[in-house]
Amino acid sequence: MAIEHATDATFESFIGSGVTLVDFWAPWCGPCRMFGPIFESTSDAITDVKFVKFEIDESNRRTPAKYGIRSIPSVLAFRDGELIEARTGLMDQDTLVDWIRELKGS
């Protein structure tokens, strides 16, 4: 599944149904740049979960503030529009896949 990109204006439309993972990131963040390819390759392997990237920048501050994003990368998991879990920091692919399995099982 392709990665989708959200902004403050479009965020709610992405998380409304099913399980959605949102990667909050910035291009100046080294760990974010390392995690990006992991997030993308996982989205290719797991097609029943939506994968969304949200770039934190000057024009996109409302959503990170709403969810208390204080450090990046941060990945928030939503089910049918409700936040169910959040993780901060760089994850390897095995950790990300295991987490997704847990989310889908609960």
N, C-alpha and C positions, 0 to 999 in steps of 0.2 A: 504494500500500500504506500502511496506517496505521502510524503510529509506535507502537511498544510501549514500555512503561516497565518497567525492571528495578530490582531491589533486590539487596542481598547474598543474600537468600534465594532469589531467582528467576533470578539472572544466568546460571548454567550452563545452564538450560533454554532460554535464548534463543540461545546461541551454538553449539549442538550440531551443526547441520547447515547446509550451504550457506554462502554468503558473508553475513556479518553485520557491519554497522557499528554501533559503540556510541559515542554522544556523551556524554562525561562533562562535566557542567555544574553550575551553581548559579544560583539566581535572582538573587543579588546581583552576578553577574559580567556586566558590560556587554558584552564581546565574545560571551559565551554567548547573551545575549538577541538580539544581532544575528545570530548563526549559526543560532539555532533555526528561524526561518522558512525559511532556505536549506535546512537539513537536511530539514525537513518537505516543502517543495515538491519536492525531489529524490526523496524517498520516493514521492511521487505519480507522478513521471515514470518511475522505475526500479522495476519491480515484481518483478524476479527476485533482489533483494537485500533482506535484512531490515534495518530501521532501528530501532535501540533507543536510548532515552535513559536515562541513569543519573544521577540527581540526587545529587550529593555532599552529604551532610548528616551530622548526628551519628549517625544510626542506620545509615548506609551507608558505613562506613569500610574494611571488610575487602577488598572488591573493588578499590577504587582503590589501596590499599596493595599488594595482590598484583601489580598491573600497573605499579606505580611512577608513578602519576599525580601529578605535582608542580605542574602548572599546567593551567588550563582556559581555553577549551574544548580538550579532547583527544579525538580520534576514533581508536578502535582498530578494526582490521579483523581479523576472524576467518574462517577457512575450516574448516568441520567441527570447530569447537571449539578450533582452534589459532590463536594469535595470529600473523598474517602481516606486519602493518605497523601503525605508529602515526604519527599526525600531531598536532601541537599548534599551536594558534592559529587565528585566524579565517580561513576559506577562503571565497572567492566560489563561486557555483554552478558556473561553468565549471571551476574547479580541482577541485571535488568530483566532478563528473561525469567529468572526465578521469582522476582517480585511480581511480574505480570501474571505468572501462573497463580500466585497467591491471590492477587486481586480478582482474577476471573473465578477462582474457586470460592470466594467469600460472598 
